[in-house]
Amino acid sequence: MAHDFHDPAELSRASVLAAVEARLLATFGEPSGRAAVTFLGADRIEVLRFGPDSDGLVRYVTLGMSAAPMADPTSVVADPVRGPRAELVLTVRGGHDDVLRTLATFAATPQVEGLVLAPGGSLDLGAPLWAGAPFTSVLAAEPGGLVPDLELAEPAEPVRFLPLLPMTPNEAGYKRVHGAAVLEERWLRYGSDLRDPLRRGVPLD
């Protein structure tokens, strides 16, 4: 059920994050772990771990990125209320807890670099997402399927929970040239299991 705020004071960092955490617990149950990371020049980011579920899937979700809206880097003054808000969701079969810092890094990127992340956008770590991972970047997919959008008081935009799809370096290069939709179509065509921590890159020729 959507939770609507009516008091602008409830758009404070603490109240937004409390509502986000409540939405996550209502969706996934109690977390099986959590970690906090603080970066210079950015607010603290937590990462919650849920699972493994009956299928062995572990979900990692950021908590902190949505406390403030993502600001267009061309804006002279960042609007403290208006603008897109998001948290990140990564699903990995079996789990890899060393991805926690990677996710916190990605979640801090809008604050640190003035980036607005939207579906179809990507984030590149430039290193394996976790130790031994064949992936170095992620594609942000459409929200709403796993965790419903969280409505906030007007004029704030809802918090959207963006699923992250790991990409190999070759897939990331292909996406830069051809676009996210074409890459996602190839994943579908070849039946790629995007939650498999050891999957091979999809054929790109």
Summary of the structure (lengths in Angstrom):
residues: 205
radius of gyration: 16.7
end to end distance: 44.5
largest distance: 53.9
contacts: 620
relative contact order: 0.16
helix: 28%
strand: 21%
